[in-house]
Each structure stands twice: as structure tokens, then as C-alpha cells.
Amino acid sequence: MRFHLSAVLFLPILLLLTACSTTSQSSDIRSLNNDVTTVLPLATAVQINYQDEVKLLRINQLIAEQKDLGFQQRARLFYDRGIIYDRMGLSAHSRYDFTQAINIDPSFAAAYNSLGLYLLLGQSYDDAFEAFDSALELSENMQYSYLHRAIGLYQIQRYALASNDIEQFYELDINDPYRILWRYIINSKIDPENTLARLQAEDQLNNDNRYAWALIDVVAGRTTEKEFFETVTYGVYTNKELAQRLCEAYFYLAHWHKLAGNLNKAIYYFKLSTATNIHDFIEYKYSLIELASIQLMLQTELAKQ
């Protein structure tokens, strides 16, 4: 995505984006943070998985040859193929298959949820909200539709409604560190001080070793960003695992910087999140949405000058 901005006013932003694109194959990059040089880890961008290609061929064959399948089975094939396309980053293919799954089986809740996410990416907010509403009406298991609907409402600045949805999503699993982070991001637009206090009061269960708690520690001020990056690779053994972790880490830290007014750093981190190529992670998709939102905001500000 190109940023058509003033070279004078937004040169620092462009330099950050250039630095990100030219170092995507390096093992780490260095960034100035409060006059302290911090090593930022990078993973090699994840490529298409061979097993996914094989599964895709099999599903294509079944769709083409098995004409006597029941409508639910046929809808499931399109949905499963859409999920594979999603991992591959083939968004148009994926969106088409989710739509086909719904056309074949209008009661397919998961397909509505997945399609809604792509509608958000396309900024078709009314259609996205209808899709999430349908998913929630059809199945009580579509918890993430609350999250996605909250994020869509957040994007169009309907913060009170977004807060209602994110609180419901959080209440369904109050010990999930990711839900805690999302609640912090969305509710910070309404009451930043109280929202931060609530995050700081969250307690990690003794048997919960998810690294996302380390992100909460950064936001809560219990540890530094530099200390976080020094330990972010602990327990990671493959490049894909590292890419997945960094996709999440850079996304949530980008939001933290954005809320603090550090827009250059936020853009930098959102770009690093997308550089992982973990297309099926919501953090990857929402980094794209955030970058588009920031671009629009900066262009609007530029037009006013």
C-alpha cells in the first residue's frame, strides 16, 4: 500500500517504511527508542506451505467431481478451501469461497464470520456488521464475531458500541491475555486512565505460560520494551513460530505506541507485523486496516493545510 504524503512533513514516516522494506530478510534490525538502541528481531517471511497446496488440489477435485454431495458437505468444501486460500494470502479467492459456502448453506455461521472479516478489510462496514450479526444469531460458538464487530465499530469511531462488544468478548474468557489486550485497545478511546488501571490489575494464572502476558507487562509498565524484545524468542524453535509470535507482538506494540501518540513507531511496527506474511492471523489483517486508516488520517490532515 502506497502512502501519498508530503515528503517534507512526513519524511520520518517514509524513512521508517523504507527501513522496514529493505531489511525484511535480515535476522534483526535496530531502532532508536528513547535514545537507546534496541535490537528488533525479524523472521523470514513465511511462504506457502506444500501441504496446503496438496489439500487445495484434493478439495478442487472433490468440488469438480463429487456432484452428489449434500449441500452442507459442499458448503464445507468451499469453506475449507477458503481457509486455505486465506493462509496463502489469496484474499479474493478466499472471499469468493466464503460467499459460495453461504450461498449453498445460509446457516453456515463460521462462513459469515470469515466473510465479515474480509468485508471489514474492504471497508464495507454495514455488510460486515450484517455478517457478524448473522454469525452470532446462528451459533453461540462464534465468539470472535464480537471481537471483529467491536473492531469494525472502533474503526468508524462508534466507541461506546465497540466497548459493549469487546466487554462481552472479554467476559467469555477473562483469563485470555489477548482479550485483555483488545479490551485495553478499544476502551482506551473512552477512558484511557481507567482502562490502563484495569489492565494493570489483571493477574496471570500460575499455569498460563502464554507469552502475550509479557506484552501486557510492557503496556502496564512492569517491564520495558527493550526487555521484552530480549526475551521474545524464548521457547520458539522454528521460523514459522517466530513469525507468528512477531506478527502478534509488533501489532499490539504498534497499538500501544499509537495510543501514546508515537505514530511513526506505530506505523513501523504495523509494517513489521505484515512483513511476517502470517496472512491467517487477525493481527496481520488488522495491521493492514490500521495502516489504511492512518494513511487516510494523514491525507485528510494534509488536505486541510
Secondary structure, DSSP 8 states (H G I E B T S, - for coil): ------TTTTHHHHHHHHHHHHTTTSSEEEEEETTEEEEEE--------HHHHHHHHHHHHHHHH-TT--HHHHHHHHHHHHHHHHHHT-HHHHHHHHHHHHHH-TT-HHHHHHHHHHHHHTT-HHHHHHHHHHHHHH-TT-THHHHHHHHHHHHTT-HHHHHHHHHHHHHT-TT-HHHHHHHHHHHTTT-HHHHHHHHHT----TT---THHHHHHHHHTSS-HHHHHHHTTTT--SHHHHHHHHHHHHHHHHHHHHHTT-HHHHHHHHHHHHTT--TTSHHHHHHHHHHHHHHHHHHHHHHH-
